[in-house]
Amino acid sequence: MKIKAIAALMKKKRRISIFDDEKNGVQWISDGYAAYPLYGLPELDGDTLLTVLDVPEKEREKYIVRRGMLPRALCFSDTDGTERRLPPPALISIGYGGEVLAPARTSLGLAFYSPEYLRPVSDGPFEMYERESAEGKMYLAVKSGFLLRALILPGEPNEEDIAQRLELLHRELISSIYRKAMESRKKTPEDQYSLAVDPETGEIME
């Protein structure tokens, strides 16, 4: 787990929650959209957390840090009966509304999330799963083997607007590909009058 990557995410929102998992003796840190377990760290409170995140003293008053128990709506265990492994990622992201969004291919269709939320777990291989909350909503779980490393709540962008924009780009891209293919078939004057040469003898071939 990359603590510096987690710190960068928390510093953007400046609203941080610490969740105590008393059963497993682990604390989780969240910005409201993603949560990460703090394995190997001592128990933290608001002040010590900001120290770990390397927030300067003069900046700390700008942060809101709350501490509480794990939200019951989500499953923070390594395994969950509702989870389903996701297909390989589309390996594409889009800029929309001032944000970068990546699509996850779930059983309910595409779910968009910020790829920045994967940076804290990018220190090793991982797999993505979808899970269902107690309220029936889908969220994402990131695991390395059997170990849960992150929970991510998908965003809610205007999917119809995204679809229309992507459809327009798709048509223009296909048109561009077709035009380039046609242009590549046209011979230049040099091509029309070029001589064929035998690569072995160097003789001009008829």
C-alpha positions as CSV (number, residue, x, y, z in Angstrom):
1,M,0.0,0.0,0.0
2,K,1.4,3.4,-1.0
3,I,0.8,5.8,1.9
4,K,2.0,8.8,-0.2
5,A,-0.7,8.0,-2.8
6,I,-3.4,7.8,-0.1
7,A,-2.1,11.1,1.3
8,A,-2.4,12.7,-2.1
9,L,-6.0,11.6,-2.4
10,M,-7.0,12.7,1.1
11,K,-5.4,16.2,0.6
12,K,-7.7,16.8,-2.4
13,K,-10.9,16.5,-0.5
14,R,-9.6,17.5,3.0
15,R,-12.6,15.6,4.5
16,I,-11.3,12.4,6.0
17,S,-12.9,9.5,7.9
18,I,-11.1,7.0,10.1
19,F,-13.0,3.8,10.5
20,D,-12.2,1.4,13.4
21,D,-12.4,-2.3,12.5
22,E,-12.3,-3.6,16.1
23,K,-12.9,-7.2,15.0
24,N,-9.7,-7.4,12.9
25,G,-7.8,-4.7,14.7
26,V,-7.4,-2.6,11.5
27,Q,-8.3,1.0,10.8
28,W,-9.5,2.2,7.4
29,I,-9.1,5.7,5.9
30,S,-11.6,7.2,3.5
31,D,-12.3,10.4,1.6
32,G,-16.0,9.4,1.1
33,Y,-15.5,7.7,-2.2
34,A,-12.8,5.2,-1.5
35,A,-11.5,3.4,1.6
36,Y,-8.1,1.8,2.3
37,P,-7.0,-0.4,5.2
38,L,-4.0,0.9,7.2
39,Y,-2.1,-2.3,7.8
40,G,1.0,-2.1,9.9
41,L,0.3,1.3,11.4
42,P,-0.4,2.1,15.0
43,E,-3.8,3.2,16.1
44,L,-4.4,6.7,14.7
45,D,-6.6,9.6,15.7
46,G,-7.2,12.9,13.9
47,D,-3.9,14.5,14.9
48,T,-1.6,11.5,14.4
49,L,-3.3,10.7,11.1
50,L,-2.5,14.2,9.7
51,T,1.1,13.6,10.9
52,V,1.3,10.3,9.0
53,L,-0.2,12.1,5.9
54,D,2.5,14.7,6.2
55,V,0.1,17.6,6.5
56,P,1.9,20.8,7.7
57,E,0.8,22.2,11.0
58,K,-0.4,25.5,9.4
59,E,-2.6,23.6,7.0
60,R,-4.3,21.2,9.5
61,E,-7.1,23.6,10.4
62,K,-8.4,23.2,6.8
63,Y,-9.0,19.5,7.3
64,I,-12.1,17.8,8.8
65,V,-11.3,14.4,10.3
66,R,-13.9,12.2,11.8
67,R,-13.5,8.8,13.5
68,G,-16.1,6.1,13.9
69,M,-17.0,2.5,13.3
70,L,-17.1,0.8,9.9
71,P,-20.2,1.7,7.8
72,R,-22.6,-1.2,8.0
73,A,-23.8,-0.8,4.4
74,L,-20.4,-2.0,2.9
75,C,-18.5,-5.2,3.5
76,F,-15.0,-4.6,4.7
77,S,-14.1,-8.3,4.9
78,D,-11.7,-10.0,2.5
79,T,-14.6,-12.1,1.1
80,D,-18.2,-11.3,0.5
81,G,-21.0,-13.5,-0.7
82,T,-22.2,-10.9,-3.2
83,E,-18.8,-10.3,-4.9
84,R,-18.2,-11.1,-8.6
85,R,-14.8,-10.8,-10.3
86,L,-14.9,-8.3,-13.1
87,P,-13.7,-8.9,-16.7
88,P,-10.3,-7.4,-17.7
89,P,-10.4,-3.6,-17.7
90,A,-11.1,-1.7,-21.0
91,L,-7.7,0.0,-20.6
92,I,-9.2,3.4,-21.6
93,S,-10.3,6.4,-19.6
94,I,-12.2,9.6,-20.6
95,G,-12.1,13.2,-19.5
96,Y,-15.6,14.3,-18.5
97,G,-16.7,17.2,-16.3
98,G,-13.2,18.2,-15.3
99,E,-12.5,14.6,-14.1
100,V,-10.8,11.5,-15.5
101,L,-13.1,8.5,-15.4
102,A,-12.3,4.9,-16.1
103,P,-15.1,2.3,-16.9
104,A,-15.5,-0.9,-14.9
105,R,-17.4,-3.6,-16.8
106,T,-19.9,-4.9,-14.2
107,S,-23.0,-7.1,-14.4
108,L,-25.1,-4.0,-14.3
109,G,-23.2,-2.3,-17.2
110,L,-20.4,0.2,-17.0
111,A,-19.5,1.8,-13.7
112,F,-17.3,4.9,-13.8
113,Y,-14.7,5.6,-11.2
114,S,-11.5,7.7,-10.9
115,P,-8.4,5.7,-11.8
116,E,-6.6,7.7,-9.2
117,Y,-8.2,5.5,-6.6
118,L,-6.1,2.6,-7.8
119,R,-2.7,4.3,-7.3
120,P,-2.5,3.3,-3.6
121,V,-2.7,-0.4,-4.6
122,S,-0.5,-0.1,-7.7
123,D,2.6,-1.5,-5.9
124,G,1.6,-5.0,-6.9
125,P,-0.9,-7.1,-8.9
126,F,-4.6,-6.8,-8.0
127,E,-8.0,-7.8,-9.3
128,M,-11.3,-5.9,-9.2
129,Y,-14.6,-7.2,-8.0
130,E,-18.1,-5.8,-7.8
131,R,-20.1,-6.1,-4.6
132,E,-23.6,-5.3,-3.5
133,S,-24.2,-3.1,-0.5
134,A,-26.9,-3.7,2.1
135,E,-28.9,-1.1,0.3
136,G,-28.7,-3.0,-3.0
137,K,-26.1,-0.6,-4.6
138,M,-23.1,-1.8,-6.5
139,Y,-19.6,-0.8,-5.4
140,L,-16.1,-2.0,-6.3
141,A,-13.6,-4.0,-4.3
142,V,-9.9,-4.3,-5.1
143,K,-8.1,-7.4,-3.9
144,S,-4.6,-8.8,-4.1
145,G,-5.2,-12.6,-4.0
146,F,-7.6,-13.0,-1.1
147,L,-6.6,-9.8,0.7
148,L,-8.9,-6.8,0.4
149,R,-7.0,-3.6,-0.4
150,A,-9.6,-1.0,-1.3
151,L,-13.3,-0.3,-1.6
152,I,-14.4,2.2,-4.3
153,L,-17.8,3.8,-4.8
154,P,-18.5,4.4,-8.5
155,G,-19.3,8.0,-9.6
156,E,-22.6,9.0,-11.1
157,P,-21.9,11.0,-14.2
158,N,-24.5,11.8,-16.9
159,E,-24.2,8.5,-18.7
160,E,-26.6,9.6,-21.5
161,D,-24.4,12.6,-22.3
162,I,-21.3,10.4,-22.2
163,A,-22.9,7.9,-24.6
164,Q,-23.9,10.6,-27.1
165,R,-20.4,12.1,-27.0
166,L,-18.7,8.7,-27.5
167,E,-21.1,7.9,-30.3
168,L,-20.1,11.1,-32.1
169,L,-16.4,10.3,-31.6
170,H,-17.0,6.7,-32.8
171,R,-18.5,7.9,-36.1
172,E,-15.7,10.4,-36.6
173,L,-13.0,7.9,-35.8
174,I,-14.4,5.3,-38.2
175,S,-14.6,8.0,-40.9
176,S,-11.0,8.9,-40.2
177,I,-9.8,5.3,-40.4
178,Y,-11.6,4.8,-43.7
179,R,-10.2,8.0,-45.2
180,K,-6.6,7.1,-44.2
181,A,-7.1,3.6,-45.6
182,M,-8.3,5.0,-48.9
183,E,-5.4,7.5,-49.0
184,S,-2.9,4.8,-48.4
185,R,-4.1,2.9,-51.5
186,K,-3.4,5.9,-53.8
187,K,-0.1,5.7,-55.5
188,T,2.2,8.6,-55.6
189,P,3.9,9.6,-59.0
190,E,7.1,8.1,-57.7
191,D,5.3,4.8,-57.0
192,Q,3.8,4.8,-60.5
193,Y,7.2,5.1,-62.2
194,S,9.4,3.2,-59.8
195,L,11.5,0.3,-61.1
196,A,11.4,-3.1,-59.5
197,V,14.9,-4.3,-58.6
198,D,16.0,-7.9,-57.9
199,P,17.2,-7.8,-54.2
200,E,19.8,-10.6,-54.9
201,T,21.4,-9.4,-58.2
202,G,20.5,-5.7,-58.3
203,E,19.2,-6.1,-61.8
204,I,16.1,-4.2,-63.0
205,M,13.2,-6.5,-63.4
206,E,10.7,-6.1,-66.2
